[in-house]
Amino acid sequence: MSRADVIKSVAEGSDRVTSAHNEGMVVHEFASNVAAVTGWLIVNGTGTSGKFTHRYRFTDTWVKGDHGWQIVAAQDYLLPK
C-alpha cells in the first residue's frame, strides 16, 4: 500500500479503533546505530461485522542519525483467525 492508500483507508474506512497497544516488544541491536524491534500490536475496535480484535506481528527497523532514532522500514503481518 502506498502512504496515500493507508491514510485514505484509515480516514474513510468503516473500522473504528477503540484501543491499541504493543506486547512482547524486543529490541535486537545490530550496531550502535542500527536496531530492529519485534513485537505484537493488538488493535480493538468495531467494524461492519461488529467488534474485532486484530493481532499484528511486526518488525520495525531503526537507524540512529544526526537527529536521533528514525524508523526506516516496517513490516506488519495480520495473524489469521
N, CA, C and O of each residue as an XYZ file, in Angstrom:
324
protein
N       0.842     -1.181      0.000
C       0.000      0.000      0.000
C       0.885      1.241      0.000
O       1.948      1.267      0.621
N       0.442      2.230     -0.684
C       1.168      3.495     -0.652
C       0.762      4.282      0.590
O      -0.227      3.949      1.242
N       1.509      5.306      0.911
C       1.181      6.165      2.056
C      -0.230      6.745      1.891
O      -1.011      6.770      2.842
N      -0.544      7.207      0.688
C      -1.867      7.782      0.415
C      -2.969      6.745      0.617
O      -4.031      7.078      1.143
N      -2.739      5.497      0.212
C      -3.728      4.428      0.399
C      -3.984      4.161      1.877
O      -5.128      3.981      2.295
N      -2.908      4.137      2.668
C      -3.056      3.899      4.103
C      -3.864      5.018      4.747
O      -4.794      4.753      5.509
N      -3.518      6.259      4.447
C      -4.234      7.399      5.029
C      -5.700      7.378      4.622
O      -6.576      7.641      5.446
N      -5.970      7.073      3.375
C      -7.352      7.031      2.898
C      -8.145      5.925      3.607
O      -9.286      6.147      4.011
N      -7.545      4.737      3.760
C      -8.258      3.634      4.404
C      -8.544      3.934      5.875
O      -9.585      3.535      6.397
N      -7.629      4.630      6.545
C      -7.846      4.991      7.945
C      -8.923      6.064      8.050
O      -9.813      5.969      8.895
N      -8.851      7.062      7.215
C      -9.782      8.189      7.290
C     -11.179      7.838      6.789
O     -12.169      8.334      7.328
N     -11.273      6.991      5.767
C     -12.563      6.717      5.138
C     -13.078      5.305      5.371
O     -14.193      4.985      4.957
N     -12.304      4.466      6.014
C     -12.719      3.083      6.236
C     -13.850      2.971      7.245
O     -14.132      3.915      7.984
N     -14.493      1.816      7.269
C     -15.629      1.598      8.169
C     -15.188      1.185      9.571
O     -15.979      1.276     10.509
N     -13.935      0.730      9.736
C     -13.452      0.314     11.047
C     -13.155      1.530     11.920
O     -12.637      2.544     11.452
N     -13.497      1.399     13.202
C     -13.184      2.432     14.188
C     -12.392      1.779     15.306
O     -12.895      0.887     15.988
N     -11.170      2.214     15.496
C     -10.296      1.665     16.527
C     -10.648      2.304     17.862
O     -10.741      3.527     17.975
N     -10.844      1.450     18.883
C     -11.140      1.948     20.222
C      -9.936      1.866     21.148
O      -9.857      2.610     22.125
N      -8.996      0.967     20.854
C      -7.753      0.887     21.629
C      -6.712      0.121     20.836
O      -7.029     -0.687     19.963
N      -5.461      0.401     21.165
C      -4.340     -0.307     20.538
C      -3.167     -0.263     21.503
O      -2.932      0.747     22.166
N      -2.437     -1.366     21.577
C      -1.253     -1.412     22.428
C      -0.281     -2.461     21.906
O      -0.653     -3.356     21.148
N       0.968     -2.330     22.326
C       2.015     -3.272     21.944
C       2.264     -4.258     23.070
O       2.098     -3.926     24.244
N       2.663     -5.477     22.709
C       3.043     -6.517     23.666
C       4.306     -7.202     23.168
O       4.563     -7.258     21.965
N       5.094     -7.721     24.107
C       6.234     -8.569     23.779
C       7.287     -7.914     22.914
O       7.918     -8.579     22.093
N       7.488     -6.615     23.087
C       8.483     -5.928     22.265
C       9.898     -6.327     22.685
O      10.225     -6.362     23.871
N      10.724     -6.625     21.685
C      12.126     -6.979     21.919
C      12.977     -6.159     20.956
O      12.703     -6.099     19.758
N      14.020     -5.528     21.505
C      14.953     -4.765     20.682
C      16.150     -5.651     20.355
O      16.760     -6.244     21.245
N      16.475     -5.731     19.073
C      17.607     -6.512     18.588
C      18.631     -5.515     18.043
O      18.447     -4.968     16.955
N      19.712     -5.276     18.797
C      20.724     -4.320     18.371
C      21.735     -5.002     17.443
O      22.220     -6.098     17.725
N      22.036     -4.328     16.335
C      22.990     -4.859     15.378
C      24.258     -4.023     15.319
O      25.297     -4.501     14.863
N      24.183     -2.797     15.768
C      25.318     -1.883     15.853
C      24.876     -0.756     16.784
O      23.738     -0.741     17.253
N      25.768      0.173     17.044
C      25.387      1.270     17.942
C      24.346      2.184     17.321
O      23.742      3.004     18.012
N      24.134      2.044     16.008
C      23.177      2.919     15.333
C      22.117      2.175     14.522
O      21.397      2.809     13.749
N      21.995      0.853     14.670
C      21.005      0.070     13.925
C      20.351     -0.936     14.869
O      21.030     -1.666     15.591
N      19.015     -0.959     14.850
C      18.280     -1.902     15.688
C      16.984     -2.295     14.996
O      16.422     -1.535     14.207
N      16.528     -3.488     15.308
C      15.209     -3.950     14.862
C      14.388     -4.211     16.110
O      14.892     -4.728     17.107
N      13.117     -3.846     16.043
C      12.195     -4.090     17.151
C      11.115     -5.039     16.649
O      10.481     -4.779     15.626
N      10.904     -6.144     17.373
C       9.835     -7.077     17.042
C       8.824     -7.077     18.179
O       9.160     -6.778     19.325
N       7.591     -7.413     17.850
C       6.561     -7.474     18.879
C       5.199     -7.700     18.268
O       5.060     -8.048     17.096
N       4.193     -7.489     19.107
C       2.798     -7.642     18.710
C       2.071     -6.321     18.878
O       2.257     -5.627     19.878
N       1.239     -5.968     17.900
C       0.319     -4.836     18.001
C      -1.071     -5.419     18.122
O      -1.505     -6.180     17.257
N      -1.780     -5.067     19.197
C      -3.144     -5.545     19.438
C      -4.090     -4.367     19.224
O      -3.968     -3.338     19.889
N      -5.030     -4.521     18.297
C      -5.962     -3.442     17.952
C      -7.386     -3.923     18.203
O      -7.796     -4.964     17.691
N      -8.137     -3.158     18.994
C      -9.550     -3.440     19.263
C     -10.406     -2.349     18.637
O      -9.998     -1.190     18.574
N     -11.589     -2.724     18.178
C     -12.469     -1.728     17.595
C     -13.772     -2.327     17.140
O     -14.132     -3.444     17.514
N     -14.469     -1.571     16.331
C     -15.726     -2.029     15.737
C     -15.681     -1.782     14.238
O     -15.056     -0.833     13.764
N     -16.353     -2.653     13.506
C     -16.422     -2.547     12.051
C     -17.802     -2.930     11.577
O     -18.739     -3.016     12.371
N     -17.930     -3.158     10.296
C     -19.233     -3.502      9.723
C     -19.768     -4.827     10.255
O     -20.979     -5.046     10.257
N     -18.877     -5.718     10.707
C     -19.296     -7.011     11.252
C     -19.373     -7.021     12.774
O     -19.584     -8.077     13.371
N     -19.206     -5.874     13.405
C     -19.248     -5.797     14.865
C     -17.868     -5.572     15.458
O     -16.972     -5.044     14.800
N     -17.710     -5.985     16.724
C     -16.442     -5.771     17.422
C     -15.357     -6.690     16.872
O     -15.637     -7.795     16.406
N     -14.116     -6.216     16.933
C     -12.997     -7.032     16.477
C     -11.783     -6.814     17.371
O     -11.649     -5.789     18.040
N     -10.913     -7.802     17.359
C      -9.567     -7.710     17.909
C      -8.628     -8.258     16.852
O      -8.742     -9.416     16.451
N      -7.702     -7.428     16.402
C      -6.707     -7.850     15.417
C      -5.345     -7.910     16.101
O      -4.987     -7.021     16.873
N      -4.593     -8.963     15.811
C      -3.231     -9.121     16.327
C      -2.270     -9.086     15.142
O      -2.366     -9.894     14.219
N      -1.350     -8.138     15.189
C      -0.359     -7.986     14.138
C       1.022     -8.289     14.697
O       1.386     -7.778     15.756
N       1.787     -9.107     14.005
C       3.194     -9.321     14.336
C       3.970     -8.269     13.550
O       3.742     -8.100     12.352
N       4.878     -7.567     14.207
C       5.583     -6.515     13.490
C       7.092     -6.607     13.680
O       7.592     -7.134     14.674
N       7.791     -6.074     12.687
C       9.229     -5.868     12.736
C       9.488     -4.456     12.220
O       9.136     -4.130     11.087
N      10.099     -3.624     13.049
C      10.452     -2.257     12.669
C      11.966     -2.128     12.713
O      12.605     -2.597     13.655
N      12.540     -1.498     11.702
C      13.980     -1.288     11.636
C      14.278      0.192     11.865
O      13.700      1.070     11.225
N      15.200      0.438     12.798
C      15.538      1.804     13.208
C      17.014      2.080     12.942
O      17.856      1.192     13.071
N      17.315      3.323     12.570
C      18.690      3.782     12.369
C      18.857      5.095     13.129
O      18.006      5.982     13.056
N      19.962      5.204     13.855
C      20.241      6.434     14.595
C      21.110      7.339     13.736
O      22.196      6.954     13.302
N      20.616      8.542     13.497
C      21.349      9.514     12.694
C      21.606     10.781     13.495
O      21.553     10.776     14.725
N      21.882     11.848     12.791
C      22.189     13.127     13.423
C      21.036     13.681     14.255
O      21.268     14.450     15.188
N      19.814     13.311     13.939
C      18.636     13.846     14.627
C      17.954     12.801     15.506
O      16.782     12.956     15.851
N      18.665     11.748     15.869
C      18.110     10.718     16.736
C      17.681      9.490     15.952
O      18.047      9.317     14.789
N      16.900      8.641     16.606
C      16.442      7.383     16.002
C      15.312      7.649     15.025
O      14.394      8.419     15.309
N      15.389      7.003     13.873
C      14.360      7.130     12.838
C      14.014      5.746     12.322
O      14.894      4.925     12.062
N      12.709      5.496     12.176
C      12.281      4.220     11.605
C      12.491      4.284     10.090
O      12.077      5.240      9.435
N      13.140      3.252      9.546
C      13.445      3.250      8.116
C      12.705      2.152      7.362
O      12.625      2.187      6.134
N      12.163      1.175      8.091
C      11.391      0.106      7.448
C      10.458     -0.503      8.488
O      10.804     -0.605      9.665
N       9.275     -0.905      8.040
C       8.306     -1.534      8.937
C       7.555     -2.615      8.181
O       7.226     -2.467      7.004
N       7.292     -3.708      8.887
C       6.528     -4.813      8.308
C       5.550     -5.285      9.364
O       5.924     -5.520     10.513
N       4.277     -5.424      8.961
C       3.224     -5.916      9.858
C       2.526     -7.091      9.202
O       2.292     -7.082      7.993
N       2.195     -8.101      9.987
C       1.501     -9.281      9.489
C       0.283     -9.523     10.359
O       0.418     -9.736     11.564
N      -0.911     -9.493      9.766
C      -2.151     -9.758     10.493
C      -2.270    -11.251     10.755
O      -2.328    -12.049      9.819
N      -2.306    -11.623     12.017
C      -2.446    -13.019     12.380
C      -3.827    -13.523     11.953
O      -4.837    -12.942     12.349
N      -3.891    -14.591     11.153
C      -5.196    -15.120     10.744
C      -5.992    -15.604     11.941
O      -5.424    -15.985     12.964
N      -7.301    -15.587     11.809
C      -8.181    -16.067     12.888
C      -8.066    -17.553     13.060
O      -8.733    -18.128     13.921
